């Protein structure tokens, strides 16, 4: 836990300001002690540099007052007094920012490298909702992820885990769940979390069933294998029920149909080993992005799992990291470890060395086309663990793809909240919003990989780390 009153070198050398910080904080602590009220429910985060999510200049020597679940006020040590009785947490020398979003996770998965085995062993097991998905959620939260889109899982388990988190029964991010994938036909053995479509009426019926069950989002894949009228029916029915639709972008025709019928967000860079997107697809993307009256076109490239594979293959000791084992029963840990004994021989990754050289071009094509890209990781797929996936995606954007750190942070905070239409409550640190705040020692605008070790996690005003 943070607690040392120190000054970081990125604050500069203003000695007078440092003295004011020390004296004001000391006075505040003395007042709190004298008042004798240590459990008023108020929290004050005092002294850190705040990146609020809106993209402006960070606020040095910040003060954030939390009352219950929400942020009461935001200011500085010179402009905002800490009320007597508040629990004071020194964040001097730290960067504070909104709790992270991961826009593409699978709490159904824990990094096991054999999908067939995993689906058969755990896909219909009570252990999924009791042990596996809660472990995934807890790991995400400990990594600073306070909100996540959970895109693909058994319906009842997804709803149950989301609601248990919301009721405070188990720790985890605020989840926006899709339940089962909607697609042309489920793959063998996946019927529990993949629903096939057979005609327009069935398409509307399946979306209605998901909506009535309470999902937050519809996940559409393999839409190039569906009849166009079926794709249209899925999107229209979802939008009629105020549910956004995310769609795979693995193949050009998936993108064409998704754009034609107005899906809200595309997932993955896709196109296998092709060097880039076809010209007509890029034109269609740019045309849709230019329609400002429809709002942004969102895209989640989920790129770090591909960027990092070869390094992980050649440096497999990272697979021993105990963080991904948090809350996972010992027999399941052993099962997962056994699945990647030979990481270089996994069929899931054999195309990656050929895909890797194409990723930067595809990423920048999307970036230049006008889409708004979101941080999302495909967390849970083979060797992509919930405990590390989000910071690695952000690190890949900044240190491999040249994205500005502030824009990367906004892609993991502000923009996902806008995409899910919850920006009135989430995505930034400002008065009246839920107190979802994380902090790390040092300057993440200079060293984004500091997010590997999040020091403070507050969600809805509750300290979890």
C-alpha positions as CSV (number, residue, x, y, z in Angstrom):
1,X,0.0,0.0,0.0
2,X,1.2,3.5,-0.7
3,X,2.0,5.5,2.4
4,X,5.4,7.2,2.2
5,X,5.3,10.9,1.8
6,X,7.9,11.4,-0.9
7,X,8.3,13.6,-3.9
8,X,9.0,12.1,-7.3
9,X,11.5,13.7,-9.7
10,X,8.8,14.2,-12.3
11,X,7.2,16.9,-10.1
12,X,10.2,19.2,-10.6
13,X,12.2,21.1,-8.1
14,X,9.8,23.6,-6.6
15,X,11.0,23.5,-3.0
16,X,8.3,25.9,-1.8
17,X,5.6,23.8,-3.3
18,X,7.1,20.7,-1.6
19,X,7.1,22.5,1.7
20,X,3.5,23.5,1.3
21,X,2.5,19.9,0.5
22,X,4.3,18.6,3.6
23,X,2.8,21.2,5.9
24,X,-0.7,20.9,4.5
25,X,-0.7,17.1,4.7
26,X,0.7,17.2,8.2
27,X,-2.0,19.6,9.3
28,X,-4.7,17.4,7.7
29,X,-3.4,14.3,9.4
30,X,-3.3,16.1,12.7
31,X,-6.9,17.3,12.3
32,X,-8.0,13.8,11.5
33,X,-6.4,12.4,14.6
34,X,-7.8,15.1,16.8
35,X,-11.3,14.5,15.5
36,X,-11.0,10.9,16.3
37,X,-13.2,9.8,13.4
38,X,-11.3,7.1,11.5
39,X,-14.2,5.3,9.8
40,X,-16.4,8.0,8.4
41,X,-16.5,6.4,4.9
42,X,-14.6,9.3,3.4
43,X,-11.3,8.8,1.7
44,X,-8.8,11.5,0.5
45,X,-6.1,10.6,-2.0
46,X,-3.5,13.3,-1.4
47,X,-0.4,14.5,-3.3
48,X,-0.2,12.5,-6.5
49,X,-0.2,13.4,-10.1
50,X,-3.6,12.8,-11.6
51,X,-4.3,11.8,-15.2
52,X,-8.1,12.2,-15.2
53,X,-8.9,10.4,-18.5
54,X,-9.9,13.5,-20.5
55,X,-6.5,13.9,-22.1
56,X,-5.5,17.3,-20.7
57,X,-2.4,18.2,-18.7
58,X,-2.0,16.0,-15.6
59,X,-2.9,17.7,-12.3
60,X,0.1,17.8,-9.9
61,X,-0.3,17.6,-6.1
62,X,-3.9,16.4,-6.6
63,X,-6.5,15.8,-3.9
64,X,-9.4,13.4,-4.7
65,X,-12.2,13.2,-2.1
66,X,-14.2,10.0,-2.2
67,X,-17.6,9.7,-0.4
68,X,-19.1,6.3,-0.4
69,X,-19.0,4.9,-3.9
70,X,-18.4,8.1,-5.7
71,X,-16.0,11.0,-6.2
72,X,-17.1,14.0,-4.2
73,X,-14.4,16.5,-5.4
74,X,-11.2,16.8,-7.3
75,X,-8.6,19.6,-6.7
76,X,-5.1,20.3,-5.4
77,X,-3.5,20.7,-2.1
78,X,-3.8,24.5,-2.6
79,X,-7.5,24.5,-3.7
80,X,-9.2,21.6,-1.9
81,X,-9.2,21.1,1.9
82,X,-9.3,17.5,3.2
83,X,-12.3,17.3,5.6
84,X,-11.7,16.2,9.2
85,X,-12.3,12.5,9.7
86,X,-11.4,11.4,6.2
87,X,-9.1,8.5,5.8
88,X,-6.0,10.1,4.2
89,X,-3.9,8.1,1.7
90,X,-0.7,9.7,0.6
91,X,-0.1,9.3,-3.1
92,X,2.9,11.6,-3.3
93,X,5.3,10.5,-6.0
94,X,2.6,8.4,-7.7
95,X,0.5,8.6,-10.8
96,X,-3.3,8.3,-10.3
97,X,-5.6,7.5,-13.2
98,X,-9.0,6.1,-13.8
99,X,-9.4,2.3,-13.2
100,X,-8.5,0.5,-16.4
101,X,-10.9,-1.0,-18.9
102,X,-10.1,-4.2,-20.8
103,X,-12.5,-4.2,-23.8
104,X,-12.0,-7.9,-24.7
105,X,-11.7,-10.5,-22.0
106,X,-12.8,-14.1,-21.6
107,X,-13.4,-15.0,-17.9
108,X,-14.4,-18.4,-19.2
109,X,-10.7,-19.1,-20.0
110,X,-7.6,-19.0,-17.8
111,X,-4.8,-19.4,-20.4
112,X,-5.1,-23.1,-21.0
113,X,-3.6,-24.0,-24.4
114,X,-6.0,-26.8,-25.4
115,X,-9.5,-25.4,-26.1
116,X,-11.0,-28.9,-26.8
117,X,-9.8,-30.2,-23.5
118,X,-10.9,-27.1,-21.6
119,X,-14.4,-27.0,-23.1
120,X,-14.9,-30.7,-22.5
121,X,-13.6,-30.6,-18.9
122,X,-14.9,-27.3,-17.6
123,X,-17.4,-25.8,-20.2
124,X,-20.5,-27.3,-18.5
125,X,-19.0,-27.8,-15.0
126,X,-20.3,-26.0,-11.9
127,X,-16.6,-25.1,-11.3
128,X,-16.9,-22.5,-14.1
129,X,-19.1,-20.2,-12.2
130,X,-17.9,-21.2,-8.7
131,X,-14.1,-21.2,-9.3
132,X,-12.8,-20.3,-12.8
133,X,-14.7,-17.1,-13.7
134,X,-14.4,-15.6,-10.2
135,X,-10.6,-16.3,-10.3
136,X,-10.3,-14.5,-13.7
137,X,-12.3,-11.6,-12.4
138,X,-10.2,-11.2,-9.2
139,X,-7.0,-11.4,-11.2
140,X,-8.2,-8.6,-13.5
141,X,-9.1,-6.4,-10.6
142,X,-5.7,-6.9,-9.0
143,X,-4.1,-5.8,-12.2
144,X,-6.0,-2.5,-12.1
145,X,-8.8,-3.4,-14.4
146,X,-12.0,-2.1,-12.8
147,X,-14.3,-2.5,-15.9
148,X,-14.2,-5.1,-18.6
149,X,-16.3,-6.4,-21.6
150,X,-16.5,-10.2,-21.2
151,X,-17.1,-11.4,-24.8
152,X,-18.1,-15.0,-25.0
153,X,-19.2,-17.5,-22.3
154,X,-22.0,-19.6,-21.0
155,X,-25.1,-17.5,-20.4
156,X,-26.1,-18.4,-16.9
157,X,-22.5,-18.4,-15.6
158,X,-21.7,-15.1,-17.2
159,X,-24.8,-13.4,-15.7
160,X,-24.2,-15.0,-12.3
161,X,-20.6,-13.9,-11.9
162,X,-21.3,-10.4,-13.2
163,X,-24.2,-10.0,-10.7
164,X,-22.2,-11.5,-7.8
165,X,-19.5,-8.9,-8.4
166,X,-22.1,-6.1,-8.6
167,X,-23.6,-7.3,-5.3
168,X,-20.2,-7.3,-3.6
169,X,-20.1,-11.0,-3.1
170,X,-16.9,-11.6,-5.0
171,X,-14.1,-9.2,-6.1
172,X,-13.8,-8.3,-9.7
173,X,-14.3,-5.5,-12.3
174,X,-17.6,-4.2,-13.4
175,X,-18.4,-6.7,-16.2
176,X,-20.3,-6.1,-19.4
177,X,-21.2,-9.6,-20.5
178,X,-22.3,-10.9,-23.9
179,X,-23.0,-14.5,-22.9
180,X,-22.8,-16.9,-25.9
181,X,-21.3,-15.9,-29.3
182,X,-23.8,-15.5,-32.1
183,X,-22.6,-17.3,-35.2
184,X,-23.5,-19.4,-38.2
185,X,-23.0,-22.7,-36.4
186,X,-21.3,-23.6,-33.1
187,X,-18.0,-25.5,-33.3
188,X,-18.3,-29.1,-32.1
189,X,-18.5,-29.3,-28.4
190,X,-19.1,-25.6,-27.8
191,X,-22.8,-25.4,-27.9
192,X,-22.9,-24.2,-24.3
193,X,-21.4,-20.8,-25.2
194,X,-21.8,-20.6,-29.0
195,X,-25.3,-20.3,-30.5
196,X,-25.9,-21.0,-34.2
197,X,-28.4,-19.1,-36.3
198,X,-30.8,-20.7,-38.7
199,X,-32.8,-18.0,-40.5
200,X,-34.0,-14.4,-39.7
201,X,-36.6,-15.5,-37.2
202,X,-34.1,-17.6,-35.3
203,X,-31.6,-14.7,-35.3
204,X,-34.1,-12.4,-33.7
205,X,-35.2,-15.1,-31.3
206,X,-31.6,-15.7,-30.1
207,X,-30.9,-12.0,-29.6
208,X,-34.2,-11.6,-27.7
209,X,-33.3,-14.5,-25.4
210,X,-30.0,-12.9,-24.6
211,X,-31.5,-9.5,-24.0
212,X,-34.2,-10.9,-21.8
213,X,-31.6,-12.8,-19.8
214,X,-29.9,-9.4,-19.1
215,X,-26.7,-9.4,-21.2
216,X,-25.0,-6.0,-21.9
217,X,-23.7,-6.6,-25.4
218,X,-24.0,-8.9,-28.3
219,X,-21.0,-10.8,-29.7
220,X,-21.2,-11.7,-33.4
221,X,-18.6,-13.8,-35.2
222,X,-18.3,-15.6,-38.6
223,X,-20.9,-13.2,-40.0
224,X,-19.4,-13.8,-43.5
225,X,-20.8,-17.4,-43.2
226,X,-24.3,-16.2,-42.3
227,X,-27.0,-15.0,-44.7
228,X,-26.9,-11.2,-45.0
229,X,-30.5,-11.0,-43.7
230,X,-29.5,-12.9,-40.6
231,X,-26.7,-10.5,-39.9
232,X,-29.1,-7.6,-40.4
233,X,-31.6,-9.2,-38.1
234,X,-29.0,-9.7,-35.3
235,X,-27.9,-6.1,-35.4
236,X,-31.4,-4.6,-35.7
237,X,-32.8,-6.7,-32.9
238,X,-29.8,-5.8,-30.6
239,X,-30.1,-2.1,-31.4
240,X,-33.8,-2.2,-30.8
241,X,-33.0,-3.4,-27.3
242,X,-30.3,-0.8,-26.8
243,X,-27.5,-3.4,-26.9
244,X,-24.3,-2.7,-28.8
245,X,-22.9,-5.3,-31.2
246,X,-19.3,-6.3,-31.4
247,X,-18.1,-8.4,-34.4
248,X,-15.0,-10.3,-35.4
249,X,-12.8,-8.8,-38.1
250,X,-10.7,-11.8,-39.0
251,X,-11.7,-11.8,-42.7
252,X,-12.5,-9.0,-45.1
253,X,-16.1,-10.1,-45.7
254,X,-16.7,-10.1,-41.9
255,X,-15.7,-6.4,-41.9
256,X,-17.8,-5.6,-45.0
257,X,-20.9,-7.1,-43.6
258,X,-20.4,-5.6,-40.2
259,X,-20.0,-2.2,-41.7
260,X,-23.0,-2.6,-44.0
261,X,-25.3,-3.5,-41.1
262,X,-23.8,-1.0,-38.6
263,X,-22.1,-3.1,-35.9
264,X,-20.6,-0.9,-33.2
265,X,-17.2,-2.3,-32.6
266,X,-14.8,-4.7,-34.4
267,X,-12.5,-7.1,-32.6
268,X,-9.0,-8.2,-33.6
269,X,-6.7,-7.2,-36.5
270,X,-7.3,-10.4,-38.3
271,X,-6.5,-11.2,-42.0
272,X,-4.0,-13.9,-41.0
273,X,-0.8,-13.3,-42.9
274,X,-2.1,-10.8,-45.4
275,X,0.1,-7.6,-45.4
276,X,-2.9,-5.3,-44.9
277,X,-6.5,-4.5,-45.3
278,X,-7.9,-4.5,-48.9
279,X,-8.4,-1.0,-50.4
280,X,-12.1,-1.3,-50.5
281,X,-12.3,-2.3,-46.9
282,X,-10.2,0.7,-45.9
283,X,-12.4,3.0,-47.9
284,X,-15.5,1.5,-46.2
285,X,-14.0,2.0,-42.7
286,X,-13.0,5.6,-43.5
287,X,-16.4,6.3,-44.8
288,X,-18.1,5.0,-41.7
289,X,-15.6,6.8,-39.4
290,X,-16.5,10.0,-41.2
291,X,-20.2,9.8,-40.4
292,X,-20.0,11.8,-37.2
293,X,-23.7,11.7,-36.6
294,X,-23.4,7.9,-35.9
295,X,-20.7,8.4,-33.3
296,X,-17.3,6.8,-33.4
297,X,-16.5,3.5,-35.1
298,X,-14.7,1.5,-32.4
299,X,-12.1,-1.2,-32.9
300,X,-10.3,-3.4,-30.5
301,X,-7.1,-4.8,-32.1
302,X,-6.1,-7.2,-29.3
303,X,-2.6,-7.2,-30.6
304,X,-0.2,-7.9,-27.8
305,X,-1.0,-11.6,-27.5
306,X,0.5,-11.9,-31.0
307,X,3.4,-9.5,-30.5
308,X,4.5,-11.3,-27.3
309,X,4.3,-14.9,-28.3
310,X,7.8,-15.3,-29.7
311,X,9.3,-13.7,-26.7
312,X,7.3,-15.8,-24.4
313,X,8.2,-18.9,-26.4
314,X,11.9,-18.2,-26.0
315,X,11.6,-17.0,-22.3
316,X,9.1,-19.4,-20.9
317,X,10.0,-18.8,-17.2
318,X,7.5,-16.0,-17.3
319,X,4.8,-18.8,-17.4
320,X,5.7,-19.6,-13.8
321,X,4.4,-16.2,-12.6
322,X,2.2,-17.0,-9.6
323,X,-0.1,-14.0,-10.3
324,X,-2.1,-16.0,-12.9
325,X,-2.7,-18.7,-10.3
326,X,-4.6,-16.4,-7.8
327,X,-7.7,-18.2,-6.6
328,X,-7.2,-21.0,-9.1
329,X,-7.5,-24.5,-7.5
330,X,-4.3,-26.5,-7.5
331,X,-5.6,-29.2,-9.9
332,X,-6.6,-26.6,-12.5
333,X,-3.3,-24.8,-12.1
334,X,-1.5,-28.2,-12.8
335,X,-3.9,-28.7,-15.8
336,X,-3.1,-25.3,-17.3
337,X,0.7,-25.7,-16.7
338,X,0.6,-29.1,-18.4
339,X,-1.1,-27.6,-21.5
340,X,1.9,-25.4,-22.4
341,X,4.9,-27.6,-21.4
342,X,6.2,-27.0,-25.0
343,X,5.1,-23.4,-25.8
344,X,6.9,-23.4,-29.2
345,X,4.8,-26.4,-30.4
346,X,1.3,-25.1,-29.7
347,X,-0.8,-25.2,-32.9
348,X,-2.7,-22.1,-31.8
349,X,0.5,-20.0,-32.4
350,X,2.1,-21.6,-35.4
351,X,1.1,-18.8,-37.8
352,X,2.1,-16.1,-35.5
353,X,5.7,-15.7,-36.7
354,X,4.3,-15.1,-40.2
355,X,1.6,-12.8,-38.9
356,X,3.9,-10.8,-36.7
357,X,5.5,-8.7,-39.5
358,X,2.1,-7.6,-40.8
359,X,0.7,-6.4,-37.5
360,X,2.3,-2.9,-37.4
361,X,1.0,-2.0,-40.8
362,X,-2.6,-3.3,-40.0
363,X,-2.6,-1.4,-36.7
364,X,-1.5,1.9,-38.4
365,X,-4.0,1.4,-41.2
366,X,-6.8,1.2,-38.7
367,X,-5.3,4.2,-36.8
368,X,-5.2,6.3,-39.9
369,X,-8.6,5.3,-41.1
370,X,-10.3,7.3,-38.3
371,X,-11.5,4.5,-36.0
372,X,-11.4,4.9,-32.2
373,X,-9.3,2.0,-30.9
374,X,-9.8,0.4,-27.5
375,X,-7.4,-1.5,-25.3
376,X,-8.6,-5.1,-25.2
377,X,-6.5,-8.2,-24.9
378,X,-8.4,-11.5,-25.7
379,X,-7.4,-12.2,-22.1
380,X,-7.7,-15.8,-21.2
381,X,-6.7,-17.3,-24.5
382,X,-3.6,-19.6,-24.5
383,X,-0.8,-18.2,-22.3
384,X,-2.5,-14.8,-22.2
385,X,-3.3,-14.4,-18.5
386,X,-5.7,-12.0,-16.8
387,X,-3.0,-10.9,-14.4
388,X,-0.8,-9.4,-17.1
389,X,-2.7,-9.0,-20.4
390,X,-3.9,-5.4,-20.0
391,X,-0.6,-3.7,-19.2
392,X,1.1,-5.7,-21.9
393,X,-1.4,-4.5,-24.5
394,X,-0.7,-0.9,-23.4
395,X,3.0,-1.5,-23.4
396,X,2.8,-2.9,-26.9
397,X,0.9,0.2,-28.2
398,X,3.4,2.6,-26.7
399,X,6.8,0.9,-27.0
400,X,6.3,-1.1,-30.2
401,X,3.6,0.8,-32.2
402,X,4.5,4.4,-31.2
403,X,1.1,5.4,-29.8
404,X,1.2,8.4,-27.5
405,X,1.0,7.3,-23.8
406,X,-1.9,9.6,-23.0
407,X,-3.9,8.4,-26.0
408,X,-3.2,4.8,-24.9
409,X,-4.5,5.5,-21.4
410,X,-7.6,7.1,-22.8
411,X,-8.1,4.0,-24.9
412,X,-8.1,2.0,-21.7
413,X,-10.3,4.4,-19.7
414,X,-12.4,7.1,-21.3
415,X,-13.2,5.6,-24.7
416,X,-14.4,2.2,-23.6
417,X,-16.9,3.9,-21.2
418,X,-18.1,6.0,-24.2
419,X,-18.5,2.9,-26.3
420,X,-20.6,1.3,-23.6
421,X,-22.5,4.5,-23.1
422,X,-21.6,4.7,-19.4
423,X,-19.3,7.7,-19.5
424,X,-21.6,9.6,-17.1
425,X,-20.4,7.2,-14.4
426,X,-17.1,5.7,-15.5
427,X,-14.0,6.3,-17.6
428,X,-12.6,9.4,-15.9
429,X,-11.8,10.8,-12.5
430,X,-14.3,13.6,-12.0
431,X,-16.9,14.8,-9.5
432,X,-20.0,12.6,-9.3
433,X,-18.6,9.5,-11.0
434,X,-17.9,6.2,-9.4
435,X,-14.6,6.1,-7.6
436,X,-12.7,3.7,-9.8
437,X,-9.1,4.8,-9.4
438,X,-5.7,3.2,-9.6
439,X,-2.2,4.4,-8.7
440,X,1.3,3.4,-9.4
441,X,4.7,4.7,-8.2
442,X,6.3,6.9,-10.8
443,X,5.3,8.5,-14.1
444,X,3.3,6.2,-16.4
445,X,3.5,8.8,-19.2
446,X,7.2,8.2,-19.3
447,X,7.2,4.5,-18.4
448,X,3.9,2.9,-19.3
449,X,5.2,-0.5,-18.2
450,X,4.9,0.7,-14.6
451,X,1.4,-0.5,-14.9
452,X,2.8,-4.0,-14.5
453,X,2.7,-3.3,-10.7
454,X,-0.4,-1.4,-9.7
455,X,0.0,-0.2,-6.1
456,X,-3.5,1.0,-5.3
457,X,-6.8,-0.2,-6.7
458,X,-10.1,1.4,-5.7
459,X,-13.4,0.4,-7.2
460,X,-16.6,2.0,-6.3
461,X,-14.9,3.6,-3.3
462,X,-13.6,0.3,-1.9
463,X,-9.9,-0.4,-1.6
464,X,-9.0,-3.8,-3.0
465,X,-5.2,-3.3,-3.1
